[in-house]
Amino acid sequence: MPNTNEDSTAAEAKVILVPPPPLPPPPQLPLLPPTVTRHKFFKKVAENSDPSVGGCEELKKMIKNRQSRFSGELKWLLYNQYVPSLIQEGPQCGLVALWMAGRLLNMAHEVPLHSIVEAAVSRGFTVQGEMFSAANMAVLAKEVFGCRSELCTGGMDGENKGRLLQQLTSGLPVLIPYDEDFNHEPCQRGGHRAHWAVISGVLFGIKCGSFNPDPDIPGLYYPSSDSPSLEDLNIQETYLVAKQGKSLRYQLWEYDCISRSNGQLLHIDPKRSSDGNVYVVPSGGVKAGLCGQIVLLQPMDI
């Protein structure tokens, strides 16, 4: 009889295991445009930054570095509330400024930026993220935050200046459209560089008063419980503390400089009007929508 065990062993010896073919390489993902990569990088940095980046300590350092510009004969009184930083994607400066302002409205839950964008688009206030109407901004803020919003027209001087400063010394935000220079500071380009910023604080140069001194910076003070009221401060100089969607850091602007910029927003940039994109511009153009206008936001329970 044939030896079945030997035959089986021989048959097994003839079996050659062929390895499976290698897997095809994964498809190469398209590279993100540099601008998109940059936006995502800065957004990630902003999300993970601590108060030393775009925070109150950095603001103090900025004031210290600028002390040579400030009069040594004045006391410098700082009111400011921290707001987070966020880098905009595309022409979202107004919506990003609104998102930052939400931090100061004592909301139970943070409203994400995408919800603000969706609300603005659904209301027909924007297509690309642009906001050329301060009136629409006030309506949008009330809708997404459930807050009070007040539209002030007629410029940043006179009665509006008093209302704006009272708002800031109460720890509440102000949204201001202005023309943005290459360094993000206010300039005058007739509206061609229209941009939005959130104002979170104010720095006053005053002659006298009882305040809490900063432990590190001579000449810098903070309000105390027995500080005089805003009406009784002998204010000599005023700077606004600002953030906007193209930088993580605070900026400090002379009041008159931002006021002049806000009051000359007249026309949309001709390059934008011919770039092939659709923008929502109110009847009357940029002048009717932004010029001399600011938006004050307050929690509903105030």
Stockholm file with secondary structure:
# STOCKHOLM 1.0

chainA/1-302         MPNTNEDSTAAEAKVILVPPPPLPPPPQLPLLPPTVTRHKFFKKVAENSDPSVGGCEELKKMIKNRQSRFSGELKWLLYNQYVPSLIQEGPQCGLVALWMAGRLLNMAHEVPLHSIVEAAVSRGFTVQGEMFSAANMAVLAKEVFGCRSELCTGGMDGENKGRLLQQLTSGLPVLIPYDEDFNHEPCQRGGHRAHWAVISGVLFGIKCGSFNPDPDIPGLYYPSSDSPSLEDLNIQETYLVAKQGKSLRYQLWEYDCISRSNGQLLHIDPKRSSDGNVYVVPSGGVKAGLCGQIVLLQPMDI
#=GR chainA/1-302 SS CCCHHHHHHHHHHTCCCCCCCCCCCCCCCCCCCHHHHHHHHHHHHHHHCCTTSSSHHHHHHHHHHTGGGSCTTSEEEEEECCCCCCCCSSSCHHHHHHHHHGGGSCCSSCCCHHHHHHHHHHTTSCSSSCCCCHHHHHHHHHHHHCCEEEEECSCSSTHHHHHHHHHHHTTCCEEEEEEECTTSSEECSTTTTEEEEEEEEEEEEESCCCCEECSSSTTEEECCTTCCCGGGCCEEEEEEEEECTTCSSCEEEEHHHHHHHHTTCCCCCHHHHTSSCCCCCCTTHHHHHTTTCEEEEECTTC
#=GC SS_cons         CCCHHHHHHHHHHTCCCCCCCCCCCCCCCCCCCHHHHHHHHHHHHHHHCCTTSSSHHHHHHHHHHTGGGSCTTSEEEEEECCCCCCCCSSSCHHHHHHHHHGGGSCCSSCCCHHHHHHHHHHTTSCSSSCCCCHHHHHHHHHHHHCCEEEEECSCSSTHHHHHHHHHHHTTCCEEEEEEECTTSSEECSTTTTEEEEEEEEEEEEESCCCCEECSSSTTEEECCTTCCCGGGCCEEEEEEEEECTTCSSCEEEEHHHHHHHHTTCCCCCHHHHTSSCCCCCCTTHHHHHTTTCEEEEECTTC
//
